[in-house]
Amino acid sequence: MVKPSNVSHIDLSDGRIVLMSYGTPVAVFVPGSGVIAHSHRYSVTTSRHVSQFAGKATITRVDDAAFAAAIAPVSMGRAHL
């Protein structure tokens, strides 16, 4: 399967993996806690990327503040090149 170019991930030094979709963090794998995703409603495609990222793990959906804390130091803003 070819990885879509609009999806990437950032591996953080503590083992967290942040899923990026179109330059925006949308989910994070936290060792020992599972997958945390922003409660924002995303497009069908981005939602599918989050589900694929989570695999069989339960996805915990959280608000802005909790998601920002889970992905820190990654910025919540869209990436600009």
Order of alpha helices (4+ residues) and beta strands (2+ residues): beta-beta-beta-beta-alpha-beta-alpha
